Amino acid sequence: MTKALCVQDLSITTARNLSIVESVSFSVETGRVVGILGETGAGKTVTARAALGMLPRGLRARGQIRLGGGDWADAADSKALTQHLGGYSGLMLQNPAGSFDPLQKIGSQMIESVVRNRIMSKRVALARAGSLLDQLGLPDADSIFAKYPHQLSGGMSQRVALALTLMPRPQLLVVDEPTSALDANLRIEALRLLRSLVLDSGTSVVLISHDLGLVSRFCDEIVVMYAGRVVEAGPTEAVLSHSAHPYTRSLTACTVRFDRSSRSVLPTIGGEPPLPGEWPTGCHFHPRCPEVLDICSGRLPVFEECSGPDHGAACHRIRQEVH
């Protein structure tokens, strides 16, 4: 199967040479939804933004990126990557308000890019914008078109931002916490829309989230990140049913489950994730790990195969169990 996105050996540092992401590699097959999962500060968002050439100022990337069937591009060459935005690739940031021009009405903003780039006529673009808003629970499109961004609620902003990102029918869509401002019902509808987009058009989606329940329900594959590194990756069922890394098992244990007693205490992961520049030697998770070995504090584990050829993890216990 062809790859919509390939990321190879991606590392990201600050201007002061503090590492934020180290040696991250993963790929997204065409027509698949891949979730990047981890706590705040794991490096999920900057990894996805680097893949599209949209790193914030002050951050530097190195590694190799390939979009679709194109050539490999240097991760530091942002121009080579951003030229695909609005056509092949699209990005929806966690803060939806940042997607809008405060001086333009919503309607003109939704159709501007696709009309200017001759992807659609104005009439077709307006019809598509109205259809997307309706699917996202905003049926009165004309009313929304006439509003300015400051007149939208947080939930409305998030839905309009998602519709705006979907307008040009991108082949690769990166969405960062796309449902954080929505209630439970609208959250499900928004994700169903994303899923239907994948099934209908073969669009590939990278979903960035800290919500394991959401990722497990809507993603075909999961990439688990901790303190700037990929600690486990593979098909969703394999990663959740046969978790090979203690961090993944800890996340799973901390997820709310309806088969638990209402009086049971929800487990937590002790301690806090380390900040960039304060990463421990060896495995970055070892100070919080309930299954730590002596070797964990002195040596980084190698990413290797677990339950199948597409499922891997970086944990010293894997090699120990094999031998």
C-alpha positions, 0 to 999 in steps of 0.5 A: 500500500502506498504511503501518504506520509513518511517520517524518517529519523526526525529530531527537533531542537530549540535555538539553545540546542535543547532536544524536543523530539529525538529520532522519530520515525513513522508512516501513514498509509493511504486511507488510514487514520493514525493516532499520535498519543501521549501526555502533554509535552510528549512532542506530538504536535511539533512532530506533526507540524514538522512533517508539514514544514510548519514548525514555530520560529526558534525550532529546528528540524533534521531528518527526512520527510516524504509526502505521497509519491513525492521525493524525500525532503529535508525536514529543515526545508520548510518551503519544500513541505509547505508548498503542499498545504491547502492542496495535498495536505491540510492542518487543523491546529488545537486553537481554532481561533488561530485559523481565522482572519478576525476582519473577514466574515466566515463565509469568505474565509471558507471559500477564499483558498479553494476559489483563488487556487481554482480548485472550485468555483464560488458556487461549488465552494459555497455548496460544499462549505454549507454541506460540511457545516451541516454535517458538523451540526451547524445547519444554518450555513447562511447565518454562519457565513455572515458572522465574524470569528469573534461571534462564534462560540468555542465549539462553533469555532472548532467545527468551522475550523474543521470544515475549513480544513476539509474544504479542498479535500486534502489527501493528508489531513493533520488534526490536533485535538480536533474535538476538545471544545465539543460536547460528547455528541458533537465529538462523535459526529465530528470524528465520524465525519473524519472517518467517512472522509477516509472511507469515501475519498481515501484521505489519510488522517493523523490525529493528535490526542492525549485521549486514549479512548478517542484514539482507540475508537477511530484510529487504525494505528497508534504511535505512542510518544513519551518525552520526545521519543516513540515508545510503541507503534502499531495497529490499534488492536495490537498496541492496546491488547498486547501493549509491550511498553510499560508506558502504554500499559499505564495509559491503558490502565488509567482510562475510564472503563464502564466495567469498573465499579463506580467506587473503584479508584482510577489508577494514575501514573506517578510523577510528571513527564520530564521537560526538554533539557531534563530528560533522564539518561537511558529510557526517558520513562524509567523514573516513573516506570513500575517495571524498571530494570537496572539497565533502563537508567543507563541505556536507551532501548532499541525499537524492535518488533513485538507481537507482529511485524507491524508492531514494535516498541522500545523497551529493554524488557522485550529483549529480556523476555525473548531471551 
